[in-house]
Amino acid sequence: MVKQVSAQMDIEGISKREIFIKKLSHELDHWMKNREFFNVIFRDFPPHESEQITKVMEKFRKTMINIHKEILFDTYGYKVSPYISDVVTILEGILKEYVFTIVFKRQFVNVRKLANLIAVSMDAIVQSLLDVEPVLDEQLFGEFDIEEELENRLSIIREKITKLNISNTEIEKIESSLQLIHDEIFKENPKVFLLEALIVYLKNESELEEDFELMERLLDRYVGED
């Protein structure tokens, strides 16, 4: 699915680097649009004071690490494998400081310009990797457990559905489709065409489009491993 889309994008002249910038833009835009929500969460429910919030934040961080690993591998290839923990840490450090500025200092930024700046910085870092040795162990963040991540994504999407401004009938349709996806994914021989059709249908809900684009990426890897 995503491999086919990526191939088409390359033909149309959209480079992997441009895709990288678009993904960074989406992530930063999400923080910008939801800054008030995150501000309240971090201010009124400090993670260290709530075990439930701590678990949610740990789960969120693990998901973001996996997403960033995927993005970096897609952009720079597996030549960065020995350095992947270092590169992920650097990218997350950069994003963390900008997100702090956006959320807590309430600074408005041009998301596209910022994403481009981060991409240029990562290009320079990756370019210089061969001149140095890795510092962090390649397995620091653990193996990428696709089944676990698929479960996480489905849980996140189910939570989002409850907040969508749509009818109960539409919510039931989406939930039924999600259950079909869940049941099919974990079969011994999942029907790829059925999963593709369900995801194409669900991506019509604009607020869930990015979630299902990520789901496509995970499914491509999951099916490819079988």
C-alpha positions as CSV (number, residue, x, y, z in Angstrom):
1,M,0.0,0.0,0.0
2,V,2.4,2.7,1.2
3,K,5.2,1.3,-0.9
4,Q,3.0,1.8,-4.0
5,V,2.1,5.3,-2.9
6,S,5.8,6.1,-2.2
7,A,6.8,4.9,-5.6
8,Q,4.1,7.1,-7.2
9,M,5.3,10.1,-5.2
10,D,8.9,9.5,-6.5
11,I,7.6,9.4,-10.0
12,E,5.8,12.7,-9.5
13,G,9.0,14.2,-8.3
14,I,8.4,14.2,-4.6
15,S,11.6,13.2,-2.9
16,K,12.0,11.2,0.3
17,R,13.3,14.4,1.9
18,E,10.2,16.3,0.9
19,I,8.1,13.5,2.4
20,F,10.2,13.8,5.6
21,I,9.4,17.6,5.7
22,K,5.7,16.9,5.2
23,K,5.7,14.4,8.1
24,L,7.5,16.8,10.4
25,S,5.1,19.5,9.4
26,H,2.1,17.3,10.2
27,E,3.5,16.5,13.6
28,L,4.4,20.2,14.5
29,D,1.0,21.3,13.2
30,H,-0.7,18.9,15.5
31,W,1.1,20.4,18.5
32,M,0.3,23.9,17.3
33,K,-3.4,23.2,16.9
34,N,-3.7,21.4,20.2
35,R,-1.4,23.5,22.3
36,E,-4.2,24.6,24.7
37,F,-5.1,21.0,25.4
38,F,-1.5,19.9,26.0
39,N,-0.9,23.0,28.2
40,V,-3.8,22.0,30.4
41,I,-2.8,18.3,30.6
42,F,0.8,19.1,31.6
43,R,-0.2,21.9,33.9
44,D,-3.1,20.3,35.7
45,F,-2.1,16.7,35.5
46,P,1.7,16.5,36.1
47,P,2.9,13.0,35.0
48,H,4.8,12.4,38.3
49,E,1.6,13.0,40.3
50,S,-0.6,10.6,38.4
51,E,0.2,7.0,37.7
52,Q,-2.4,6.9,34.9
53,I,-1.0,10.0,33.2
54,T,2.5,8.5,33.6
55,K,1.4,5.3,31.8
56,V,-0.3,7.3,29.0
57,M,2.8,9.5,28.5
58,E,5.1,6.5,28.5
59,K,2.9,4.8,25.9
60,F,2.8,8.0,23.8
61,R,6.6,8.4,24.0
62,K,7.1,4.8,22.9
63,T,4.8,5.4,19.9
64,M,6.6,8.6,18.9
65,I,10.0,6.9,19.1
66,N,8.7,4.2,16.8
67,I,7.2,6.7,14.4
68,H,10.5,8.7,14.3
69,K,12.5,5.6,13.7
70,E,10.3,4.7,10.8
71,I,10.6,8.2,9.4
72,L,14.4,8.3,9.7
73,F,14.8,4.9,8.1
74,D,12.4,5.9,5.2
75,T,14.3,9.1,4.7
76,Y,18.0,8.0,5.0
77,G,17.8,4.3,4.5
78,Y,19.3,1.5,6.7
79,K,22.8,3.0,6.5
80,V,21.8,4.8,9.7
81,S,21.0,1.5,11.5
82,P,24.2,1.6,13.7
83,Y,23.4,5.2,14.7
84,I,19.6,4.9,14.9
85,S,19.4,5.4,18.7
86,D,21.6,8.5,18.4
87,V,19.7,9.9,15.5
88,V,16.3,9.4,17.1
89,T,17.6,11.0,20.3
90,I,18.9,14.0,18.4
91,L,15.6,14.4,16.4
92,E,13.5,14.1,19.5
93,G,15.7,16.6,21.4
94,I,15.2,19.1,18.6
95,L,11.5,18.5,18.4
96,K,11.1,18.6,22.2
97,E,12.6,22.1,22.5
98,Y,10.5,23.5,19.7
99,V,7.4,21.9,21.1
100,F,8.1,23.3,24.5
101,T,8.4,26.8,22.9
102,I,5.2,26.3,21.0
103,V,3.1,24.9,23.8
104,F,4.4,26.6,27.0
105,K,5.8,29.8,25.6
106,R,2.9,30.1,23.2
107,Q,5.1,31.1,20.3
108,F,3.5,31.0,16.8
109,V,5.9,29.6,14.2
110,N,5.8,28.9,10.5
111,V,5.5,25.1,10.6
112,R,6.8,24.6,7.1
113,K,9.9,26.7,7.7
114,L,10.5,25.0,11.0
115,A,10.1,21.5,9.5
116,N,12.5,22.5,6.7
117,L,15.1,23.8,9.2
118,I,14.9,20.5,11.2
119,A,15.3,18.5,8.0
120,V,18.3,20.5,6.9
121,S,19.9,20.0,10.4
122,M,19.2,16.2,10.3
123,D,20.7,16.0,6.8
124,A,23.9,17.6,8.0
125,I,24.0,15.3,11.1
126,V,23.4,12.1,9.0
127,Q,25.9,13.2,6.4
128,S,28.7,13.4,9.1
129,L,27.8,10.1,10.8
130,L,30.5,8.1,9.0
131,D,33.2,10.3,10.5
132,V,32.2,9.3,14.1
133,E,31.3,6.2,16.1
134,P,27.8,5.5,17.5
135,V,27.4,6.5,21.1
136,L,24.1,4.9,22.1
137,D,23.4,1.2,21.6
138,E,21.4,0.4,18.5
139,Q,18.9,-1.6,20.6
140,L,18.4,1.1,23.2
141,F,14.8,1.7,22.4
142,G,14.2,-2.0,21.8
143,E,13.0,-3.9,18.8
144,F,10.1,-2.5,16.9
145,D,7.1,-4.6,17.9
146,I,4.7,-4.2,15.0
147,E,1.8,-6.2,16.5
148,E,2.0,-4.1,19.7
149,E,2.2,-0.9,17.7
150,L,-0.8,-1.9,15.6
151,E,-2.8,-2.5,18.9
152,N,-1.7,0.9,20.2
153,R,-2.8,2.6,17.0
154,L,-6.2,1.0,17.1
155,S,-6.6,2.0,20.7
156,I,-5.7,5.6,19.9
157,I,-8.1,5.7,17.0
158,R,-10.9,4.3,19.1
159,E,-10.3,7.0,21.6
160,K,-10.3,9.7,18.9
161,I,-13.6,8.4,17.5
162,T,-15.4,9.3,20.7
163,K,-14.5,13.0,20.2
164,L,-15.4,13.3,16.6
165,N,-18.3,15.6,15.7
166,I,-20.2,12.9,13.8
167,S,-23.5,11.0,14.2
168,N,-23.7,7.9,16.3
169,T,-24.4,5.9,13.1
170,E,-21.1,7.0,11.6
171,I,-19.3,6.2,14.8
172,E,-20.8,2.7,14.8
173,K,-19.7,2.2,11.2
174,I,-16.1,3.3,12.0
175,E,-16.0,1.1,15.1
176,S,-17.3,-1.9,13.1
177,S,-14.6,-1.3,10.4
178,L,-11.9,-1.0,13.1
179,Q,-13.0,-4.3,14.6
180,L,-12.9,-5.9,11.1
181,I,-9.3,-4.6,10.7
182,H,-8.3,-5.9,14.1
183,D,-9.8,-9.4,13.5
184,E,-8.2,-9.6,10.0
185,I,-4.7,-8.3,10.9
186,F,-4.1,-11.1,13.4
187,K,-5.3,-14.0,11.2
188,E,-2.7,-16.4,10.0
189,N,-3.3,-15.3,6.4
190,P,-4.8,-11.8,6.5
191,K,-6.6,-10.6,3.4
192,V,-4.5,-7.6,2.3
193,F,-7.1,-6.4,-0.2
194,L,-9.8,-6.3,2.6
195,L,-7.5,-4.3,4.9
196,E,-6.7,-1.9,2.0
197,A,-10.3,-1.4,1.2
198,L,-11.2,-0.8,4.9
199,I,-8.4,1.7,5.4
200,V,-9.3,3.6,2.2
201,Y,-12.8,3.9,3.4
202,L,-11.8,5.1,6.9
203,K,-9.4,7.7,5.5
204,N,-12.4,9.5,4.2
205,E,-12.8,10.8,7.8
206,S,-10.4,13.7,7.5
207,E,-9.6,13.9,11.2
208,L,-8.4,10.2,11.1
209,E,-6.5,10.4,7.8
210,E,-3.0,10.7,9.4
211,D,-3.8,7.9,11.8
212,F,-4.7,5.5,8.9
213,E,-1.7,6.6,6.9
214,L,0.5,5.4,9.7
215,M,-1.6,2.3,10.0
216,E,-0.9,1.6,6.3
217,R,2.8,1.9,6.9
218,L,2.7,-0.5,9.8
219,L,0.6,-3.0,7.9
220,D,3.0,-2.9,5.0
221,R,5.8,-3.9,7.3
222,Y,3.6,-6.5,9.2
223,V,2.4,-8.2,6.0
224,G,5.9,-8.1,4.5
225,E,7.3,-10.0,7.5
226,D,5.0,-12.9,7.0
